[in-house]
C-alpha cells in the first residue's frame, strides 16, 4: 500500500525519527514501524495524528485525504463481502 512508502518518505523529508514521531503522536514506535513496514494498515485517526504532528504541507495533506478515502472504501468492501445482503 502506498501509505507505507509515503509515511517513511514524509517522515524523512521532515527529518524526524520514529521515536520523535511517536512522542508527537502518542502512537507507539513499534506501531509506527509496523505501518512503515506494511505489517499494519493505519486507521483514519492515526493518519490524522501523523499529519498533524508533521504539520504537513497542503499537497501532502491532499495525499492523506486520498488515503482516508481509500481506507473507507476498502473497509466498506470488506464489510459488504462479509455480510452480503
TAZI-V822691 format. One line per field, one symbol per residue. phi: phi as a letter, one per 20 degrees, with the letter a starting at -180 (. if undefined). burial: + if it has 9 or more other ideal C-beta (glycine too) atoms within 8 Angstrom, else -. A space follows every 50 residues. Layout:
phi = ???
burial = ???
This chain:
phi = .fgfffgfgfffgelcegffffffenefgffffgffenecdfefffgfff fffelffgffffffffffffffffffffffffcfe
burial = --++-+++-++--+-+-+--++-++-+---++++++-----+---+++++ +-++-+---++-++--++--++-------+-----
